[in-house]
């Protein structure tokens, strides 16, 4: 047993996974052998990203592991390597070059990649995640070097279990899967959507401490409707129109069954960037039989709710006292709206149907109202309230008089000067959340929000914006980034051995994140804590999520640890180099 009676070696050591290499059974100062079966050559060791340390191999290690002559004579510490790499990265003027340099490092030296990311999270998060990952996906065919993760296409139908067995790791705990149909605000990128699962899982490790070997990125390729890609000779996916209906459903059914058969009941499957019609369908179909989580619906909802809970310190009142207007009624918009209604119900005890009436949505046709109900998709119908139809957003703002305006439309520049000024005329402190990614698709910029409201807005966005000075005051825009939630949420699910995701676990994650915002942050107009403390934040979120899983009877790692925050921290992967004997 490792860690007393809490966990067993096979299922839940350090980050919830079996410790294949004995790394975390050893103390940090205890040397370990970087291979477990047979002696390999030093040349092979330098090409094994999990164990390669580059110039950080000591003189003693160079002798013991056949590395003499294979490295220059200098010995660099991990800190010095980090300093050199950050210097190199800052020389690149093009974000995509930084992205490629980081991916190269991940394929060459895993621990250094994560150390760099953990220590420089605010600077490097936009490089490995939104907004740069969007451009990387658009050009994935051109920058593709080494496959990261598994590609499961229609060609593999009937053989998906065999394909999963081709992946070298057996103790997988988190799978992030996409079919590439709705990548960020960029649309159908087919097989090139792989950049998203790869990026998300690097954050699971860096921000949530889930061991890299426990993470598996998967792209399901059923074709693409993107004509540019279909006509591109360098496109790396299936050159056919997207499969729909029965053919699609059968492939997904085989995939979900194979995952459970190969990795067990407790593997977390995170759906990422599926189109609306599939996203809702898959979540409702599998949430009762598998451990599934949709980041676009549930992760986005949880992080936005956290910002709303935190903002009450600045806005006053309870959530129930506010009126919410959304631009965008897809998976993100309706997911956030539903979680807000759930949280209000938890606070005031009223039925969720009643609390939904405080929340209004505008889609591409206009305000969602009762008279449109028959023609609406099923996920929009709960938001069709009694009101006259209003076509334009600015008229909807004037009619509904919201205190909070949230953009999840995936279309840039929709919060015009007229819209923002209408919000400012109605509210002393209008809360404006322009959440669409990447930056180019944001409904408005931080500068526009602060300028058009004469510095009164509380602003948050999905992609990062620089601080902005208005009439001598510096405003720091908040970033409603899912990266606050899903790594800690995933860690909480793993360390508790949860077998299902429950809405109350999402509410717990939101409340945990909101509690991390201090008076110092509020003074700068922030409704989210800085990313510099993200591992501490993730540990708190993991603890609250795990506690809720135990409370709901969904946890299987028993008994419950006494101090869940401490336990979460002890489970986290540490990217510091290990000593080899």
C-alpha positions as CSV (number, residue, x, y, z in Angstrom):
1,X,0.0,0.0,0.0
2,X,1.1,3.5,-0.7
3,X,-0.2,6.3,1.5
4,X,-1.6,4.1,4.3
5,X,-5.0,2.6,3.7
6,X,-6.2,5.3,1.4
7,X,-5.2,3.9,-1.9
8,X,-3.9,0.9,-3.6
9,X,-0.9,0.9,-6.0
10,X,-2.9,-0.2,-9.0
11,X,-5.6,2.5,-9.0
12,X,-4.8,5.7,-7.1
13,X,-1.2,6.6,-6.4
14,X,-0.1,10.2,-6.9
15,X,-2.7,11.8,-9.2
16,X,-4.8,8.7,-9.1
17,X,-2.8,6.4,-11.3
18,X,-0.5,3.4,-10.9
19,X,3.1,4.6,-10.5
20,X,4.7,2.5,-13.3
21,X,8.2,3.7,-12.7
22,X,8.2,3.8,-8.9
23,X,8.8,7.6,-9.2
24,X,6.4,8.7,-6.5
25,X,6.9,5.8,-4.2
26,X,10.4,7.2,-3.9
27,X,11.0,10.4,-2.0
28,X,12.3,13.4,-4.0
29,X,15.9,12.9,-2.9
30,X,15.8,9.1,-3.4
31,X,17.5,7.9,-6.7
32,X,15.5,5.7,-9.0
33,X,16.3,3.6,-12.1
34,X,14.9,5.2,-15.3
35,X,14.0,1.8,-16.9
36,X,12.3,-1.1,-15.3
37,X,12.8,-4.1,-17.6
38,X,16.2,-4.2,-19.2
39,X,19.3,-2.1,-19.7
40,X,18.9,0.3,-22.6
41,X,21.6,2.4,-24.2
42,X,22.3,6.0,-23.1
43,X,21.5,7.0,-26.7
44,X,17.9,5.6,-26.2
45,X,17.7,7.3,-22.8
46,X,18.3,10.7,-24.4
47,X,15.4,10.0,-26.8
48,X,12.9,9.0,-24.1
49,X,11.1,12.2,-23.2
50,X,9.9,11.0,-19.9
51,X,13.4,10.3,-18.6
52,X,15.6,12.6,-20.6
53,X,17.2,15.5,-18.7
54,X,19.5,16.8,-21.4
55,X,22.5,18.6,-19.9
56,X,21.2,18.1,-16.4
57,X,22.5,14.5,-16.2
58,X,25.2,14.5,-13.5
59,X,28.7,13.2,-14.0
60,X,27.8,10.1,-11.9
61,X,24.6,9.5,-14.0
62,X,26.6,9.9,-17.2
63,X,28.9,7.1,-16.1
64,X,26.1,4.9,-14.9
65,X,23.9,5.2,-17.9
66,X,26.3,5.0,-20.8
67,X,26.0,8.8,-21.6
68,X,29.7,9.6,-21.7
69,X,30.5,11.4,-25.0
70,X,26.8,11.6,-26.0
71,X,26.5,15.0,-24.3
72,X,28.7,18.1,-24.2
73,X,30.8,18.2,-21.0
74,X,28.8,21.0,-19.2
75,X,26.3,20.1,-16.6
76,X,23.2,22.4,-16.3
77,X,20.7,22.5,-13.5
78,X,17.0,22.3,-14.4
79,X,16.7,25.9,-13.4
80,X,19.4,27.0,-15.8
81,X,17.8,25.0,-18.6
82,X,14.5,26.7,-17.8
83,X,16.2,30.2,-17.9
84,X,17.8,29.4,-21.3
85,X,14.5,28.1,-22.8
86,X,12.5,31.1,-21.6
87,X,15.1,33.4,-23.1
88,X,14.9,31.5,-26.4
89,X,11.0,31.5,-26.4
90,X,10.9,35.3,-25.9
91,X,13.0,35.8,-29.0
92,X,10.2,34.4,-31.2
93,X,7.9,37.2,-32.3
94,X,5.3,34.8,-33.9
95,X,3.1,33.0,-31.3
96,X,2.9,29.9,-33.5
97,X,6.7,29.6,-33.4
98,X,6.5,29.6,-29.6
99,X,3.8,26.9,-29.7
100,X,6.0,24.8,-32.0
101,X,9.0,25.3,-29.7
102,X,7.0,24.2,-26.7
103,X,5.6,21.1,-28.6
104,X,9.2,20.2,-29.6
105,X,10.3,20.4,-25.9
106,X,7.4,18.2,-24.8
107,X,8.5,15.5,-27.3
108,X,12.1,15.8,-26.1
109,X,12.0,16.5,-22.4
110,X,8.7,16.0,-20.6
111,X,9.6,17.2,-17.1
112,X,11.3,20.4,-18.4
113,X,8.2,21.2,-20.5
114,X,5.9,20.9,-17.5
115,X,8.4,22.7,-15.2
116,X,8.5,25.6,-17.7
117,X,4.7,25.7,-17.9
118,X,4.1,25.5,-14.1
119,X,6.7,28.2,-13.3
120,X,5.6,30.6,-16.2
121,X,1.9,29.8,-16.4
122,X,0.6,33.3,-17.1
123,X,3.1,33.8,-19.9
124,X,2.9,30.3,-21.5
125,X,-0.8,29.5,-21.1
126,X,-1.8,31.6,-24.1
127,X,1.0,29.7,-26.1
128,X,-0.1,26.1,-25.4
129,X,-3.8,26.9,-25.1
130,X,-6.1,29.6,-26.3
131,X,-5.6,31.7,-28.4
132,X,-2.5,30.2,-30.1
133,X,-3.8,26.6,-30.1
134,X,-6.5,27.8,-32.5
135,X,-4.0,28.8,-35.1
136,X,-2.0,25.6,-34.4
137,X,-5.2,23.6,-35.2
138,X,-5.7,25.5,-38.4
139,X,-2.2,24.7,-39.5
140,X,-1.9,21.3,-37.8
141,X,-1.2,19.4,-41.0
142,X,1.7,21.7,-41.8
143,X,3.3,21.6,-38.3
144,X,2.5,17.9,-37.6
145,X,5.7,16.1,-36.6
146,X,5.2,13.3,-34.2
147,X,1.7,11.9,-33.5
148,X,0.6,12.8,-29.9
149,X,-2.4,10.7,-28.9
150,X,-4.7,8.4,-30.9
151,X,-6.5,8.9,-34.1
152,X,-9.6,6.8,-34.4
153,X,-11.3,7.1,-37.8
154,X,-14.1,5.4,-39.6
155,X,-11.4,3.0,-41.0
156,X,-11.1,1.6,-37.5
157,X,-14.7,0.7,-37.1
158,X,-15.0,-2.7,-35.5
159,X,-11.4,-2.5,-34.3
160,X,-11.4,0.4,-31.8
161,X,-10.5,-1.8,-28.8
162,X,-7.4,-3.0,-30.7
163,X,-6.5,0.6,-31.5
164,X,-6.8,1.6,-27.8
165,X,-4.4,-1.3,-27.0
166,X,-1.8,0.2,-29.3
167,X,-1.4,3.1,-26.8
168,X,1.6,2.2,-24.6
169,X,0.1,3.3,-21.3
170,X,-2.3,1.0,-19.5
171,X,-3.2,3.2,-16.5
172,X,-5.1,6.0,-18.3
173,X,-7.2,8.1,-16.1
174,X,-8.3,11.0,-18.3
175,X,-9.2,11.0,-22.0
176,X,-9.9,14.2,-23.8
177,X,-11.7,13.5,-27.1
178,X,-12.9,15.7,-30.0
179,X,-14.4,15.0,-33.4
180,X,-13.0,18.4,-34.6
181,X,-16.4,19.8,-35.8
182,X,-16.4,23.0,-33.7
183,X,-12.9,23.9,-32.8
184,X,-13.1,27.1,-30.6
185,X,-14.8,29.8,-32.8
186,X,-13.0,28.4,-35.9
187,X,-15.5,25.8,-37.0
188,X,-14.9,22.4,-38.6
189,X,-11.2,21.5,-38.6
190,X,-11.6,17.8,-38.9
191,X,-8.6,15.7,-37.9
192,X,-6.6,18.8,-37.2
193,X,-8.6,19.4,-34.1
194,X,-6.1,17.1,-32.3
195,X,-4.3,20.3,-31.0
196,X,-7.2,20.8,-28.6
197,X,-7.0,17.4,-26.7
198,X,-3.2,17.7,-26.6
199,X,-3.3,21.2,-25.2
200,X,-6.1,20.4,-22.7
201,X,-4.2,17.4,-21.3
202,X,-0.9,19.3,-21.0
203,X,-2.9,21.7,-18.7
204,X,-4.4,18.7,-16.8
205,X,-0.8,17.9,-15.9
206,X,0.7,21.4,-15.4
207,X,-2.3,23.0,-13.6
208,X,-4.0,20.0,-12.0
209,X,-1.0,17.7,-11.4
210,X,-2.4,14.6,-13.2
211,X,0.5,12.5,-14.3
212,X,1.3,12.8,-18.1
213,X,1.2,9.0,-18.5
214,X,-2.4,9.0,-17.2
215,X,-3.6,11.4,-20.0
216,X,-4.7,10.3,-23.5
217,X,-5.7,12.7,-26.3
218,X,-8.0,11.2,-28.9
219,X,-9.4,12.5,-32.2
220,X,-12.4,10.8,-33.7
221,X,-12.2,11.4,-37.5
222,X,-15.5,11.0,-39.3
223,X,-14.6,13.3,-42.1
224,X,-14.9,17.1,-42.5
225,X,-17.2,19.5,-44.3
226,X,-14.4,22.0,-44.6
227,X,-13.9,22.3,-48.4
228,X,-10.5,24.0,-47.9
229,X,-9.2,20.9,-46.0
230,X,-10.8,18.4,-48.4
231,X,-8.9,20.1,-51.3
232,X,-5.6,20.4,-49.3
233,X,-3.1,17.8,-50.5
234,X,-1.4,18.0,-47.1
235,X,-4.6,17.4,-45.0
236,X,-3.9,14.6,-42.5
237,X,-7.5,13.3,-42.0
238,X,-10.1,11.4,-44.0
239,X,-11.0,13.2,-47.2
240,X,-14.8,12.8,-47.1
241,X,-17.8,14.6,-45.9
242,X,-18.8,14.1,-42.2
243,X,-20.6,10.9,-41.3
244,X,-23.9,11.6,-39.7
245,X,-26.7,9.6,-38.1
246,X,-26.4,5.9,-37.6
247,X,-22.8,5.6,-38.9
248,X,-21.7,8.3,-36.5
249,X,-23.6,7.0,-33.5
250,X,-22.3,3.4,-34.0
251,X,-18.7,4.6,-34.1
252,X,-19.2,6.6,-30.9
253,X,-21.0,3.7,-29.2
254,X,-18.1,1.4,-30.1
255,X,-15.6,4.0,-28.8
256,X,-17.4,4.5,-25.5
257,X,-17.7,0.7,-24.9
258,X,-14.1,0.1,-25.8
259,X,-12.8,2.8,-23.5
260,X,-14.7,1.3,-20.6
261,X,-13.6,-2.2,-21.5
262,X,-9.9,-1.2,-21.8
263,X,-9.6,1.3,-18.9
264,X,-12.4,0.5,-16.6
265,X,-15.3,2.4,-15.0
266,X,-13.3,5.2,-13.5
267,X,-11.6,6.7,-16.6
268,X,-12.8,10.3,-17.1
269,X,-13.9,11.0,-20.7
270,X,-13.9,14.7,-21.5
271,X,-15.8,15.7,-24.6
272,X,-14.3,18.7,-26.3
273,X,-15.4,20.9,-29.2
274,X,-18.2,18.7,-30.6
275,X,-20.9,20.6,-32.5
276,X,-24.0,21.5,-30.5
277,X,-26.3,18.8,-31.8
278,X,-23.8,16.0,-30.9
279,X,-22.5,17.6,-27.7
280,X,-25.8,17.6,-25.9
281,X,-26.8,14.3,-27.2
282,X,-23.6,12.5,-26.2
283,X,-23.6,14.1,-22.7
284,X,-27.2,13.0,-22.0
285,X,-26.7,9.6,-23.6
286,X,-23.6,8.6,-21.6
287,X,-23.8,10.6,-18.4
288,X,-25.6,7.7,-16.6
289,X,-23.4,4.9,-17.9
290,X,-19.9,6.5,-18.0
291,X,-17.8,9.1,-16.2
292,X,-18.2,11.9,-18.8
293,X,-17.7,15.6,-18.7
294,X,-18.3,18.2,-21.5
295,X,-15.9,21.1,-21.0
296,X,-17.8,23.4,-23.4
297,X,-21.1,22.8,-21.6
298,X,-20.1,22.1,-18.0
299,X,-16.5,23.4,-17.7
300,X,-17.4,26.8,-19.2
301,X,-20.6,27.0,-17.1
302,X,-18.6,26.2,-13.9
303,X,-15.9,28.9,-14.5
304,X,-18.5,31.5,-15.5
305,X,-20.6,30.8,-12.4
306,X,-17.5,31.2,-10.3
307,X,-16.9,34.6,-11.8
308,X,-20.5,35.6,-11.1
309,X,-20.4,34.4,-7.5
310,X,-17.2,36.3,-7.0
311,X,-18.5,39.4,-8.7
312,X,-21.3,39.7,-6.1
313,X,-18.8,41.3,-3.8
314,X,-18.5,44.2,-6.3
315,X,-22.1,44.2,-7.6
316,X,-24.0,43.5,-4.3
317,X,-27.0,41.3,-3.8
318,X,-27.4,37.6,-4.4
319,X,-27.5,35.8,-7.8
320,X,-31.3,35.8,-7.6
321,X,-31.3,39.6,-7.5
322,X,-29.6,39.9,-11.0
323,X,-30.9,39.5,-14.5
324,X,-28.7,37.7,-17.1
325,X,-28.8,38.2,-20.8
326,X,-26.8,35.9,-23.1
327,X,-25.7,36.4,-26.7
328,X,-25.4,32.8,-28.0
329,X,-27.6,29.9,-27.1
330,X,-25.4,27.0,-28.0
331,X,-23.7,24.5,-25.7
332,X,-21.8,27.1,-23.8
333,X,-24.6,29.6,-23.4
334,X,-27.3,27.1,-22.3
335,X,-24.8,25.2,-20.1
336,X,-23.9,28.4,-18.2
337,X,-27.6,29.4,-18.0
338,X,-28.6,26.1,-16.5
339,X,-25.8,26.1,-13.9
340,X,-26.7,29.6,-12.8
341,X,-30.4,28.5,-12.4
342,X,-29.2,25.4,-10.4
343,X,-27.1,27.6,-8.1
344,X,-29.9,30.1,-7.5
345,X,-32.3,27.1,-6.7
346,X,-29.7,25.8,-4.3
347,X,-29.6,29.2,-2.6
348,X,-33.3,30.2,-2.5
349,X,-35.0,26.7,-2.6
350,X,-37.3,27.7,-5.5
351,X,-37.9,25.3,-8.4
352,X,-35.4,25.6,-11.2
353,X,-38.2,26.5,-13.7
354,X,-38.9,29.6,-11.7
355,X,-35.3,30.6,-11.5
356,X,-34.7,30.2,-15.2
357,X,-37.0,33.2,-15.8
358,X,-34.2,35.5,-14.6
359,X,-32.1,34.3,-17.5
360,X,-32.7,35.4,-21.1
361,X,-30.9,34.2,-24.3
362,X,-30.5,35.8,-27.7
363,X,-29.6,33.5,-30.7
364,X,-28.8,34.4,-34.3
365,X,-32.5,35.1,-34.9
366,X,-33.2,37.2,-31.9
367,X,-34.5,37.0,-28.3
368,X,-35.7,33.5,-27.4
369,X,-39.3,33.8,-26.4
370,X,-42.4,31.7,-25.9
371,X,-43.8,32.4,-29.4
372,X,-40.7,30.8,-31.0
373,X,-40.8,27.6,-28.9
374,X,-42.1,25.2,-31.6
375,X,-39.2,26.0,-33.9
376,X,-36.4,25.9,-31.3
377,X,-33.9,23.1,-30.8
378,X,-34.7,21.1,-27.6
379,X,-31.8,22.6,-25.5
380,X,-33.1,26.1,-26.1
381,X,-36.7,25.5,-25.2
382,X,-36.4,25.9,-21.4
383,X,-35.3,29.5,-22.0
384,X,-38.3,30.5,-24.1
385,X,-40.1,33.0,-21.7
386,X,-43.2,35.1,-22.2
387,X,-42.1,38.4,-23.9
388,X,-42.6,40.1,-27.2
389,X,-40.0,39.1,-29.8
390,X,-37.0,41.4,-30.1
391,X,-34.6,40.9,-33.0
392,X,-31.5,43.0,-32.2
393,X,-29.2,42.6,-29.2
394,X,-29.3,46.3,-28.3
395,X,-33.1,46.3,-28.2
396,X,-33.0,43.1,-26.1
397,X,-30.7,44.9,-23.6
398,X,-33.2,47.8,-23.4
399,X,-36.2,45.5,-23.0
400,X,-34.8,43.0,-20.5
401,X,-32.6,45.5,-18.6
402,X,-29.9,42.9,-17.6
403,X,-27.3,43.5,-14.9
404,X,-25.0,40.9,-16.5
405,X,-24.3,40.5,-20.3
406,X,-22.6,37.3,-21.3
407,X,-21.3,36.6,-24.9
408,X,-20.9,32.9,-26.0
409,X,-21.8,33.5,-29.7
410,X,-18.4,32.5,-31.2
411,X,-18.8,35.7,-33.3
412,X,-16.5,38.7,-32.7
413,X,-17.5,42.4,-32.3
414,X,-21.1,41.7,-31.3
415,X,-21.0,43.9,-28.2
416,X,-21.0,47.2,-30.1
417,X,-20.6,50.6,-28.6
418,X,-24.4,51.0,-28.6
419,X,-24.9,47.7,-26.7
420,X,-22.2,48.4,-24.1
421,X,-23.4,52.0,-23.6
422,X,-27.0,50.7,-23.1
423,X,-25.6,48.3,-20.3
424,X,-23.8,51.3,-18.7
425,X,-26.9,53.5,-18.8
426,X,-28.9,50.7,-16.9
427,X,-26.2,49.8,-14.3
428,X,-23.8,51.5,-12.1
429,X,-21.4,48.6,-12.5
430,X,-22.4,46.5,-15.6
431,X,-20.8,43.0,-15.7
432,X,-19.7,42.2,-19.2
433,X,-18.3,38.8,-20.1
434,X,-17.0,38.4,-23.7
435,X,-16.3,34.7,-23.6
436,X,-15.8,33.6,-27.2
437,X,-12.4,32.3,-28.2
438,X,-9.9,32.9,-29.6
439,X,-9.2,36.6,-29.1
440,X,-10.3,37.6,-32.6
441,X,-13.8,36.2,-31.9
442,X,-14.3,38.0,-28.6
443,X,-17.6,40.0,-28.5
444,X,-15.7,43.1,-27.5
445,X,-12.2,43.9,-26.2
446,X,-11.3,44.9,-22.6
447,X,-10.4,48.4,-23.9
448,X,-13.8,48.8,-25.5
449,X,-15.7,47.7,-22.4
450,X,-13.8,50.0,-20.1
451,X,-13.8,53.0,-22.4
452,X,-17.5,52.8,-23.4
453,X,-18.6,52.4,-19.8
454,X,-16.2,55.2,-18.6
455,X,-14.3,52.8,-16.5
456,X,-17.4,51.4,-14.6
457,X,-17.5,47.9,-16.2
458,X,-16.5,44.7,-14.5
459,X,-15.0,42.8,-17.5
460,X,-14.0,39.2,-18.1
461,X,-13.1,37.4,-21.4
462,X,-12.4,33.9,-22.6
463,X,-9.0,34.7,-24.1
464,X,-6.5,37.0,-22.4
465,X,-6.4,40.8,-22.7
466,X,-3.6,43.0,-21.4
467,X,-4.2,45.4,-18.5
468,X,-5.7,48.7,-19.7
469,X,-5.3,52.2,-18.3
470,X,-8.3,54.5,-18.3
471,X,-8.1,58.0,-16.9
472,X,-5.2,57.1,-14.6
473,X,-6.7,53.9,-13.3
474,X,-5.3,50.5,-14.4
475,X,-7.9,47.8,-15.0
476,X,-6.8,44.1,-15.1
477,X,-9.3,42.1,-17.2
478,X,-10.4,38.8,-15.7
479,X,-10.1,35.7,-17.8
480,X,-13.0,33.3,-17.6
481,X,-10.8,30.4,-18.7
482,X,-11.9,26.8,-18.4
483,X,-8.3,26.1,-17.4
484,X,-9.3,27.3,-13.9
485,X,-11.8,24.5,-13.5
486,X,-11.2,21.3,-15.5
487,X,-7.7,20.4,-14.2
488,X,-8.8,20.7,-10.6
489,X,-12.1,19.1,-11.3
490,X,-10.5,16.2,-13.0
491,X,-8.0,15.7,-10.2
492,X,-10.9,15.7,-7.7
493,X,-12.8,13.1,-9.7
494,X,-9.7,10.9,-10.0
495,X,-8.5,11.1,-6.4
496,X,-12.0,10.3,-5.1
497,X,-12.4,7.4,-7.6
498,X,-15.7,9.0,-8.6
499,X,-17.8,6.8,-11.0
500,X,-20.2,9.6,-12.3
501,X,-20.2,13.4,-12.6
502,X,-23.0,15.1,-10.8
503,X,-24.1,18.7,-11.2
504,X,-23.5,19.4,-7.5
505,X,-19.8,18.6,-8.2
506,X,-19.7,21.4,-10.8
507,X,-21.4,23.8,-8.3
508,X,-18.7,22.8,-5.7
509,X,-16.0,23.6,-8.2
510,X,-17.5,27.0,-8.9
511,X,-17.8,27.9,-5.3
512,X,-14.2,26.7,-4.6
513,X,-12.8,28.9,-7.4
514,X,-14.8,32.0,-6.3
515,X,-13.5,31.5,-2.7
516,X,-10.0,32.0,-4.0
517,X,-10.6,35.6,-5.0
518,X,-9.2,38.0,-2.3
519,X,-9.8,41.6,-1.5
520,X,-6.5,42.5,-3.2
521,X,-7.9,41.0,-6.4
522,X,-11.2,42.8,-6.1
523,X,-9.3,46.1,-5.7
524,X,-8.0,45.6,-9.3
525,X,-11.4,44.8,-10.6
526,X,-10.6,41.1,-10.8
527,X,-13.3,38.4,-10.4
528,X,-10.9,35.5,-10.9
529,X,-7.6,34.9,-9.0
530,X,-4.3,35.2,-11.0
531,X,-3.1,32.1,-12.7
532,X,0.2,32.3,-10.8
533,X,-1.4,30.3,-7.9
534,X,-3.2,27.9,-10.2
535,X,-1.9,24.7,-8.6
536,X,-3.0,25.9,-5.1
537,X,-6.4,26.8,-6.7
538,X,-6.7,23.4,-8.4
539,X,-5.9,21.6,-5.1
540,X,-8.8,23.5,-3.4
541,X,-11.2,22.8,-6.3
542,X,-10.1,19.1,-6.3
543,X,-10.8,18.9,-2.6
544,X,-14.3,20.4,-2.9
545,X,-15.2,18.2,-5.9
546,X,-13.9,15.1,-4.1
547,X,-15.8,16.0,-0.9
548,X,-19.0,16.3,-2.9
549,X,-18.3,12.9,-4.6
550,X,-17.9,11.3,-1.2
551,X,-21.1,13.1,0.1
552,X,-23.1,11.9,-2.9
553,X,-21.9,8.3,-2.5
554,X,-20.2,8.4,-5.9
555,X,-16.6,8.0,-4.6
556,X,-14.9,4.6,-4.7
557,X,-11.5,5.3,-3.0
558,X,-12.3,4.6,0.6
559,X,-12.1,5.7,3.3
560,X,-12.2,9.4,2.7
561,X,-8.8,11.2,3.4
562,X,-9.1,13.5,6.4
563,X,-7.5,16.6,4.8
564,X,-8.6,16.6,1.1
565,X,-6.6,19.7,0.2
566,X,-3.4,18.2,1.6
567,X,-4.2,14.9,-0.1
568,X,-4.8,16.6,-3.5
569,X,-1.4,18.4,-3.2
570,X,0.3,15.1,-2.4
571,X,-1.3,13.5,-5.5
572,X,0.0,16.1,-7.8
573,X,2.7,15.2,-10.4
574,X,6.0,17.1,-9.7
575,X,8.0,17.9,-12.8
576,X,11.3,18.4,-10.9
577,X,14.1,16.1,-12.3
578,X,14.7,12.9,-10.4
579,X,18.1,11.4,-9.5
580,X,18.9,8.2,-11.4
581,X,21.1,5.5,-9.8
